[in-house]
């Protein structure tokens, strides 16, 4: 059986195919054997690194220029076995001085290769998408595939067929055709499934932050090519400047998308609490003690009572317990109609600190 070169399946190993010996016996038959015998030894086993098998893959110790092409190599990851009689015939044809030759020995040659995984299949999908005329970068997540052994440095180990991408759900399906078919045409094909999502700009956290943290300008940035999963609540955020001063309601990690439910307005000034009023103008800074007439977060405008002048002022909350008076606003008497329309309890405008 080995002498005839008949192959078999099931173990990934086969005897040297008949076409191998046709190549040796006829295609190369015109090449003369070396006039001087070469001292050589049979390799205990071998790894073939290309698409062809050479004499040097079988015997070690050949002289320079004595190597010969013998035939095609097996598929990547597969093994062929050369029987003793075939080895003796090779040695005789090419003048190899093989002292330990025996018809009972054999040599196994395995084609080197590497296994295609998720990343390689994802690259195939991206290539197919670009060939279909799709523009823009995408992130491909392969969820169902069959591992495939490809040859070393093989440029196109497989072809992607019938790519079907549902742009609404992001799901895709395709068929993979290996370059090295082991059976009838199409018998080696297998399905490939996963999801595709476009790369898009997303607001993310710069670093890990604890729950209750007050957001600062350097806590977030826009990642122009975010490749992760974008939660629905990360697509409808307020302007970045409006998020400054808001408080986190949960602990977040670096690089995570900012979601609307992550933040709440942090109350820095509480209704009825004492506040420091400040007034800034060119070359002038005045401060006074006041009382907040309503709750306010960072950047919000609130009404406050100046306890010295007993006038109601409008200012922006700048920090906990601090209000910067708006220079363009006008002080309002506590008994004015405007103050009454605000619905402020009269006790808040008196000497007591709380109603």
C-alpha beads as a LAMMPS data file, in Angstrom:
LAMMPS data file: protein, C-alpha beads

355 atoms
354 bonds

1 atom types
1 bond types

-500.0 500.0 xlo xhi
-500.0 500.0 ylo yhi
-500.0 500.0 zlo zhi

Masses

1 110.0

Atoms # bond

1 1 1 0.000 0.000 0.000
2 1 1 2.773 2.434 0.919
3 1 1 4.676 1.446 -2.182
4 1 1 1.721 2.272 -4.410
5 1 1 1.257 5.613 -2.684
6 1 1 -2.430 5.033 -1.861
7 1 1 -3.732 7.608 0.667
8 1 1 -6.209 7.209 3.473
9 1 1 -8.261 9.617 5.643
10 1 1 -9.149 9.902 9.292
11 1 1 -5.852 10.657 10.978
12 1 1 -4.508 13.559 8.989
13 1 1 -1.696 11.285 7.690
14 1 1 -1.346 9.634 4.274
15 1 1 1.179 7.709 2.254
16 1 1 2.999 9.691 -0.402
17 1 1 0.475 10.213 -3.246
18 1 1 1.009 8.676 -6.665
19 1 1 1.419 12.114 -8.301
20 1 1 4.486 12.610 -6.089
21 1 1 6.148 9.587 -7.661
22 1 1 5.071 10.594 -11.145
23 1 1 6.908 13.869 -10.570
24 1 1 10.006 12.026 -9.350
25 1 1 9.980 9.201 -11.874
26 1 1 9.086 11.097 -15.041
27 1 1 9.371 14.856 -14.695
28 1 1 12.784 14.622 -13.095
29 1 1 13.861 11.396 -14.756
30 1 1 15.971 13.296 -17.242
31 1 1 18.220 14.626 -14.478
32 1 1 21.297 12.440 -14.056
33 1 1 22.122 10.990 -10.670
34 1 1 25.165 12.345 -8.900
35 1 1 28.316 10.655 -10.138
36 1 1 29.762 10.555 -6.661
37 1 1 27.749 9.023 -3.834
38 1 1 26.929 11.379 -0.960
39 1 1 27.214 10.366 2.677
40 1 1 23.794 11.150 4.138
41 1 1 21.418 10.069 6.847
42 1 1 17.673 9.725 6.867
43 1 1 15.965 12.435 8.877
44 1 1 14.085 10.963 11.877
45 1 1 11.110 13.161 10.983
46 1 1 10.630 16.362 9.079
47 1 1 8.716 19.586 8.788
48 1 1 8.055 20.978 5.326
49 1 1 7.920 24.775 5.328
50 1 1 6.653 25.352 1.808
51 1 1 4.341 23.993 -0.854
52 1 1 6.922 21.490 -2.167
53 1 1 8.971 18.572 -0.819
54 1 1 12.714 18.535 -1.543
55 1 1 15.336 15.821 -1.245
56 1 1 16.844 17.728 1.688
57 1 1 13.542 17.291 3.552
58 1 1 14.159 13.537 3.418
59 1 1 17.944 13.180 3.770
60 1 1 20.397 15.166 5.893
61 1 1 23.997 15.753 4.813
62 1 1 23.541 16.443 1.085
63 1 1 26.320 18.309 -0.674
64 1 1 25.769 21.797 -2.041
65 1 1 23.855 21.687 -5.308
66 1 1 22.568 18.154 -4.779
67 1 1 19.098 19.114 -3.550
68 1 1 16.173 18.244 -5.850
69 1 1 12.478 19.039 -6.037
70 1 1 10.516 15.846 -5.380
71 1 1 6.875 16.914 -5.531
72 1 1 4.019 18.787 -3.859
73 1 1 3.825 18.999 -0.075
74 1 1 0.707 17.935 1.824
75 1 1 -1.890 20.466 2.913
76 1 1 -0.881 22.654 5.895
77 1 1 -0.968 20.662 9.117
78 1 1 -1.196 17.335 7.247
79 1 1 1.398 14.551 7.209
80 1 1 2.649 12.167 4.519
81 1 1 4.533 8.953 5.227
82 1 1 7.245 7.683 2.868
83 1 1 7.802 3.926 3.097
84 1 1 11.161 2.141 3.125
85 1 1 11.009 0.912 -0.481
86 1 1 10.225 4.424 -1.694
87 1 1 13.114 5.837 0.349
88 1 1 15.534 3.298 -1.155
89 1 1 14.322 4.227 -4.653
90 1 1 14.940 7.906 -3.934
91 1 1 18.445 7.205 -2.636
92 1 1 19.300 5.084 -5.683
93 1 1 17.911 7.601 -8.200
94 1 1 19.833 10.552 -6.756
95 1 1 23.008 8.745 -5.706
96 1 1 22.495 9.265 -1.994
97 1 1 24.873 7.102 0.072
98 1 1 22.406 5.946 2.684
99 1 1 24.187 3.329 4.796
100 1 1 21.288 2.428 7.072
101 1 1 18.732 1.890 4.340
102 1 1 16.032 -0.618 5.125
103 1 1 12.691 -1.459 3.549
104 1 1 11.129 -1.566 7.030
105 1 1 11.887 2.066 7.880
106 1 1 9.698 5.071 7.051
107 1 1 9.729 8.855 7.251
108 1 1 6.874 11.194 8.169
109 1 1 6.822 14.731 6.768
110 1 1 4.408 17.325 8.159
111 1 1 3.540 20.584 6.402
112 1 1 4.091 23.501 8.792
113 1 1 1.143 25.807 9.396
114 1 1 -0.777 27.950 11.836
115 1 1 -4.388 27.928 12.952
116 1 1 -6.697 30.686 11.766
117 1 1 -8.682 32.089 14.697
118 1 1 -11.138 34.903 15.374
119 1 1 -8.719 37.696 14.469
120 1 1 -7.843 36.207 11.079
121 1 1 -11.502 35.599 10.223
122 1 1 -12.380 39.136 11.311
123 1 1 -9.703 40.429 8.926
124 1 1 -11.304 38.413 6.109
125 1 1 -14.674 40.017 6.858
126 1 1 -13.198 43.539 6.897
127 1 1 -11.483 42.834 3.570
128 1 1 -14.748 41.625 2.034
129 1 1 -16.602 44.705 3.315
130 1 1 -14.045 47.064 1.776
131 1 1 -14.232 45.187 -1.535
132 1 1 -18.011 45.668 -1.518
133 1 1 -17.508 49.434 -1.468
134 1 1 -18.373 50.055 2.188
135 1 1 -16.592 53.105 3.594
136 1 1 -15.501 53.748 7.157
137 1 1 -13.870 51.538 9.750
138 1 1 -15.774 48.713 11.395
139 1 1 -15.332 46.382 14.357
140 1 1 -15.927 42.698 13.574
141 1 1 -16.792 40.241 16.342
142 1 1 -16.693 36.612 15.143
143 1 1 -18.891 34.351 17.290
144 1 1 -19.075 31.096 15.305
145 1 1 -16.262 29.651 13.182
146 1 1 -14.270 26.505 12.418
147 1 1 -10.499 26.553 13.119
148 1 1 -8.520 26.172 9.906
149 1 1 -4.833 25.339 9.456
150 1 1 -3.097 27.607 6.937
151 1 1 0.400 27.425 5.522
152 1 1 3.266 29.534 6.810
153 1 1 3.148 33.066 5.363
154 1 1 0.203 32.068 3.186
155 1 1 -1.402 35.201 1.752
156 1 1 -4.898 33.867 1.020
157 1 1 -5.573 30.733 3.099
158 1 1 -9.336 31.064 2.644
159 1 1 -11.955 32.924 0.636
160 1 1 -15.107 34.486 2.057
161 1 1 -18.278 33.781 0.089
162 1 1 -21.850 35.120 0.306
163 1 1 -21.296 37.748 3.024
164 1 1 -24.698 38.854 4.325
165 1 1 -24.607 41.843 6.717
166 1 1 -27.820 43.079 8.320
167 1 1 -27.024 46.755 8.928
168 1 1 -29.995 47.122 11.272
169 1 1 -29.043 44.373 13.730
170 1 1 -25.314 44.324 12.929
171 1 1 -25.348 40.525 12.509
172 1 1 -23.581 38.855 9.597
173 1 1 -23.203 35.403 8.091
174 1 1 -20.838 34.116 5.424
175 1 1 -19.290 30.946 4.012
176 1 1 -15.562 30.163 4.239
177 1 1 -13.874 28.270 1.401
178 1 1 -10.414 26.933 2.431
179 1 1 -7.675 27.310 -0.162
180 1 1 -6.566 23.694 0.359
181 1 1 -9.572 21.503 -0.397
182 1 1 -9.401 17.988 1.029
183 1 1 -12.410 16.645 -0.836
184 1 1 -14.962 17.495 -3.483
185 1 1 -15.444 21.132 -4.419
186 1 1 -17.458 22.841 -1.701
187 1 1 -17.265 19.913 0.726
188 1 1 -14.812 21.751 2.996
189 1 1 -16.847 24.949 3.230
190 1 1 -18.154 26.019 6.624
191 1 1 -20.284 28.896 7.976
192 1 1 -18.960 32.020 9.677
193 1 1 -21.166 34.190 11.903
194 1 1 -20.793 37.247 14.085
195 1 1 -21.540 40.947 14.280
196 1 1 -20.253 44.105 12.609
197 1 1 -20.485 47.602 14.026
198 1 1 -19.118 50.848 12.650
199 1 1 -16.374 52.668 14.531
200 1 1 -17.787 55.921 15.938
201 1 1 -16.821 58.810 18.220
202 1 1 -17.890 58.190 21.821
203 1 1 -17.410 60.094 25.084
204 1 1 -15.357 57.912 27.455
205 1 1 -13.867 58.230 30.939
206 1 1 -10.152 59.044 31.091
207 1 1 -9.592 57.037 34.268
208 1 1 -11.391 54.984 36.902
209 1 1 -13.650 57.122 39.089
210 1 1 -15.573 56.271 42.278
211 1 1 -19.264 56.750 42.874
212 1 1 -20.026 60.277 44.059
213 1 1 -17.071 61.822 42.218
214 1 1 -17.747 65.318 40.858
215 1 1 -16.908 65.396 37.160
216 1 1 -14.007 67.669 36.181
217 1 1 -12.922 68.770 32.668
218 1 1 -10.062 66.237 32.565
219 1 1 -12.237 63.260 33.553
220 1 1 -13.669 62.642 30.066
221 1 1 -12.729 62.904 26.406
222 1 1 -14.172 61.945 23.043
223 1 1 -12.626 58.798 21.554
224 1 1 -12.956 59.413 17.783
225 1 1 -12.586 55.718 16.903
226 1 1 -14.244 53.823 19.764
227 1 1 -14.316 50.114 18.932
228 1 1 -16.229 48.697 21.882
229 1 1 -19.932 48.180 22.406
230 1 1 -21.802 51.482 22.646
231 1 1 -24.696 51.369 25.156
232 1 1 -27.890 53.100 23.950
233 1 1 -27.687 55.682 26.765
234 1 1 -24.219 56.727 25.576
235 1 1 -25.673 58.076 22.316
236 1 1 -27.787 60.850 23.855
237 1 1 -25.616 62.809 26.273
238 1 1 -25.737 66.507 27.126
239 1 1 -22.944 68.759 25.914
240 1 1 -19.613 68.003 27.670
241 1 1 -19.535 71.399 29.372
242 1 1 -22.943 70.696 30.891
243 1 1 -21.649 67.484 32.466
244 1 1 -18.883 69.268 34.362
245 1 1 -19.819 69.424 38.024
246 1 1 -22.265 66.508 37.839
247 1 1 -21.837 63.584 40.245
248 1 1 -21.304 59.926 39.389
249 1 1 -23.956 57.545 40.681
250 1 1 -21.746 54.465 40.161
251 1 1 -18.084 53.494 39.930
252 1 1 -16.736 53.623 36.368
253 1 1 -13.585 52.350 34.669
254 1 1 -11.104 53.983 32.343
255 1 1 -12.192 53.852 28.705
256 1 1 -15.833 53.066 29.480
257 1 1 -18.459 55.024 27.525
258 1 1 -20.193 57.784 29.476
259 1 1 -23.903 57.028 29.869
260 1 1 -26.677 59.418 30.760
261 1 1 -27.633 57.281 33.750
262 1 1 -24.092 57.553 35.162
263 1 1 -24.544 61.181 36.169
264 1 1 -26.818 63.311 38.276
265 1 1 -26.714 66.958 39.065
266 1 1 -24.587 67.403 42.190
267 1 1 -26.214 69.765 44.688
268 1 1 -23.427 72.030 45.922
269 1 1 -25.679 74.665 47.455
270 1 1 -28.696 73.630 49.534
271 1 1 -31.753 75.786 50.104
272 1 1 -31.527 77.610 53.446
273 1 1 -27.811 76.923 53.976
274 1 1 -25.269 79.728 54.452
275 1 1 -23.199 80.597 51.385
276 1 1 -20.239 82.793 50.575
277 1 1 -21.236 85.471 48.073
278 1 1 -18.490 86.892 45.861
279 1 1 -18.551 89.756 43.397
280 1 1 -15.772 90.138 40.848
281 1 1 -15.203 93.059 38.529
282 1 1 -12.142 94.719 37.015
283 1 1 -9.734 95.163 39.911
284 1 1 -12.468 94.564 42.483
285 1 1 -13.399 91.501 44.550
286 1 1 -16.061 91.739 47.245
287 1 1 -17.373 88.979 49.488
288 1 1 -20.353 88.753 51.802
289 1 1 -22.269 86.217 53.825
290 1 1 -25.537 85.056 52.363
291 1 1 -28.233 82.405 52.453
292 1 1 -29.188 80.147 49.544
293 1 1 -32.861 80.482 48.623
294 1 1 -32.869 77.371 46.412
295 1 1 -30.806 74.271 45.641
296 1 1 -28.162 74.500 42.943
297 1 1 -25.500 72.440 41.229
298 1 1 -22.219 73.483 39.686
299 1 1 -22.757 76.162 37.049
300 1 1 -26.409 76.695 37.889
301 1 1 -27.828 80.147 38.684
302 1 1 -29.606 80.475 42.038
303 1 1 -31.150 83.220 44.158
304 1 1 -29.391 84.070 47.408
305 1 1 -30.064 86.567 50.190
306 1 1 -27.273 88.966 51.183
307 1 1 -27.566 88.866 54.963
308 1 1 -25.896 92.274 55.267
309 1 1 -27.988 94.270 52.806
310 1 1 -31.090 92.024 53.013
311 1 1 -31.237 92.129 49.194
312 1 1 -31.856 89.126 46.937
313 1 1 -29.101 88.470 44.395
314 1 1 -28.652 86.113 41.448
315 1 1 -25.391 84.196 41.138
316 1 1 -23.723 81.102 39.699
317 1 1 -22.776 78.173 41.932
318 1 1 -18.998 77.780 41.670
319 1 1 -18.260 75.319 44.480
320 1 1 -19.809 73.809 47.566
321 1 1 -21.374 76.693 49.526
322 1 1 -20.080 79.357 47.129
323 1 1 -22.030 81.637 44.778
324 1 1 -20.499 84.181 42.404
325 1 1 -22.870 87.117 41.941
326 1 1 -23.800 87.888 38.347
327 1 1 -22.435 91.361 37.650
328 1 1 -25.161 92.018 35.079
329 1 1 -28.001 91.269 37.505
330 1 1 -29.812 93.743 39.751
331 1 1 -30.347 93.319 43.483
332 1 1 -34.004 92.724 44.352
333 1 1 -35.740 93.867 47.562
334 1 1 -37.066 90.882 49.548
335 1 1 -40.606 92.306 49.579
336 1 1 -40.760 92.911 45.821
337 1 1 -43.311 91.283 43.548
338 1 1 -40.522 89.470 41.695
339 1 1 -39.380 87.730 44.883
340 1 1 -42.981 86.841 45.693
341 1 1 -43.374 85.259 42.253
342 1 1 -40.404 83.010 43.044
343 1 1 -42.465 81.434 45.804
344 1 1 -39.724 81.864 48.415
345 1 1 -40.930 81.352 51.971
346 1 1 -40.927 84.649 53.848
347 1 1 -39.130 83.011 56.764
348 1 1 -36.182 82.389 54.426
349 1 1 -35.888 86.135 53.999
350 1 1 -35.925 86.860 57.721
351 1 1 -33.348 86.289 60.416
352 1 1 -33.936 82.538 60.764
353 1 1 -31.798 80.188 58.759
354 1 1 -34.578 77.698 57.916
355 1 1 -38.380 77.842 57.663

Bonds

1 1 1 2
2 1 2 3
3 1 3 4
4 1 4 5
5 1 5 6
6 1 6 7
7 1 7 8
8 1 8 9
9 1 9 10
10 1 10 11
11 1 11 12
12 1 12 13
13 1 13 14
14 1 14 15
15 1 15 16
16 1 16 17
17 1 17 18
18 1 18 19
19 1 19 20
20 1 20 21
21 1 21 22
22 1 22 23
23 1 23 24
24 1 24 25
25 1 25 26
26 1 26 27
27 1 27 28
28 1 28 29
29 1 29 30
30 1 30 31
31 1 31 32
32 1 32 33
33 1 33 34
34 1 34 35
35 1 35 36
36 1 36 37
37 1 37 38
38 1 38 39
39 1 39 40
40 1 40 41
41 1 41 42
42 1 42 43
43 1 43 44
44 1 44 45
45 1 45 46
46 1 46 47
47 1 47 48
48 1 48 49
49 1 49 50
50 1 50 51
51 1 51 52
52 1 52 53
53 1 53 54
54 1 54 55
55 1 55 56
56 1 56 57
57 1 57 58
58 1 58 59
59 1 59 60
60 1 60 61
61 1 61 62
62 1 62 63
63 1 63 64
64 1 64 65
65 1 65 66
66 1 66 67
67 1 67 68
68 1 68 69
69 1 69 70
70 1 70 71
71 1 71 72
72 1 72 73
73 1 73 74
74 1 74 75
75 1 75 76
76 1 76 77
77 1 77 78
78 1 78 79
79 1 79 80
80 1 80 81
81 1 81 82
82 1 82 83
83 1 83 84
84 1 84 85
85 1 85 86
86 1 86 87
87 1 87 88
88 1 88 89
89 1 89 90
90 1 90 91
91 1 91 92
92 1 92 93
93 1 93 94
94 1 94 95
95 1 95 96
96 1 96 97
97 1 97 98
98 1 98 99
99 1 99 100
100 1 100 101
101 1 101 102
102 1 102 103
103 1 103 104
104 1 104 105
105 1 105 106
106 1 106 107
107 1 107 108
108 1 108 109
109 1 109 110
110 1 110 111
111 1 111 112
112 1 112 113
113 1 113 114
114 1 114 115
115 1 115 116
116 1 116 117
117 1 117 118
118 1 118 119
119 1 119 120
120 1 120 121
121 1 121 122
122 1 122 123
123 1 123 124
124 1 124 125
125 1 125 126
126 1 126 127
127 1 127 128
128 1 128 129
129 1 129 130
130 1 130 131
131 1 131 132
132 1 132 133
133 1 133 134
134 1 134 135
135 1 135 136
136 1 136 137
137 1 137 138
138 1 138 139
139 1 139 140
140 1 140 141
141 1 141 142
142 1 142 143
143 1 143 144
144 1 144 145
145 1 145 146
146 1 146 147
147 1 147 148
148 1 148 149
149 1 149 150
150 1 150 151
151 1 151 152
152 1 152 153
153 1 153 154
154 1 154 155
155 1 155 156
156 1 156 157
157 1 157 158
158 1 158 159
159 1 159 160
160 1 160 161
161 1 161 162
162 1 162 163
163 1 163 164
164 1 164 165
165 1 165 166
166 1 166 167
167 1 167 168
168 1 168 169
169 1 169 170
170 1 170 171
171 1 171 172
172 1 172 173
173 1 173 174
174 1 174 175
175 1 175 176
176 1 176 177
177 1 177 178
178 1 178 179
179 1 179 180
180 1 180 181
181 1 181 182
182 1 182 183
183 1 183 184
184 1 184 185
185 1 185 186
186 1 186 187
187 1 187 188
188 1 188 189
189 1 189 190
190 1 190 191
191 1 191 192
192 1 192 193
193 1 193 194
194 1 194 195
195 1 195 196
196 1 196 197
197 1 197 198
198 1 198 199
199 1 199 200
200 1 200 201
201 1 201 202
202 1 202 203
203 1 203 204
204 1 204 205
205 1 205 206
206 1 206 207
207 1 207 208
208 1 208 209
209 1 209 210
210 1 210 211
211 1 211 212
212 1 212 213
213 1 213 214
214 1 214 215
215 1 215 216
216 1 216 217
217 1 217 218
218 1 218 219
219 1 219 220
220 1 220 221
221 1 221 222
222 1 222 223
223 1 223 224
224 1 224 225
225 1 225 226
226 1 226 227
227 1 227 228
228 1 228 229
229 1 229 230
230 1 230 231
231 1 231 232
232 1 232 233
233 1 233 234
234 1 234 235
235 1 235 236
236 1 236 237
237 1 237 238
238 1 238 239
239 1 239 240
240 1 240 241
241 1 241 242
242 1 242 243
243 1 243 244
244 1 244 245
245 1 245 246
246 1 246 247
247 1 247 248
248 1 248 249
249 1 249 250
250 1 250 251
251 1 251 252
252 1 252 253
253 1 253 254
254 1 254 255
255 1 255 256
256 1 256 257
257 1 257 258
258 1 258 259
259 1 259 260
260 1 260 261
261 1 261 262
262 1 262 263
263 1 263 264
264 1 264 265
265 1 265 266
266 1 266 267
267 1 267 268
268 1 268 269
269 1 269 270
270 1 270 271
271 1 271 272
272 1 272 273
273 1 273 274
274 1 274 275
275 1 275 276
276 1 276 277
277 1 277 278
278 1 278 279
279 1 279 280
280 1 280 281
281 1 281 282
282 1 282 283
283 1 283 284
284 1 284 285
285 1 285 286
286 1 286 287
287 1 287 288
288 1 288 289
289 1 289 290
290 1 290 291
291 1 291 292
292 1 292 293
293 1 293 294
294 1 294 295
295 1 295 296
296 1 296 297
297 1 297 298
298 1 298 299
299 1 299 300
300 1 300 301
301 1 301 302
302 1 302 303
303 1 303 304
304 1 304 305
305 1 305 306
306 1 306 307
307 1 307 308
308 1 308 309
309 1 309 310
310 1 310 311
311 1 311 312
312 1 312 313
313 1 313 314
314 1 314 315
315 1 315 316
316 1 316 317
317 1 317 318
318 1 318 319
319 1 319 320
320 1 320 321
321 1 321 322
322 1 322 323
323 1 323 324
324 1 324 325
325 1 325 326
326 1 326 327
327 1 327 328
328 1 328 329
329 1 329 330
330 1 330 331
331 1 331 332
332 1 332 333
333 1 333 334
334 1 334 335
335 1 335 336
336 1 336 337
337 1 337 338
338 1 338 339
339 1 339 340
340 1 340 341
341 1 341 342
342 1 342 343
343 1 343 344
344 1 344 345
345 1 345 346
346 1 346 347
347 1 347 348
348 1 348 349
349 1 349 350
350 1 350 351
351 1 351 352
352 1 352 353
353 1 353 354
354 1 354 355
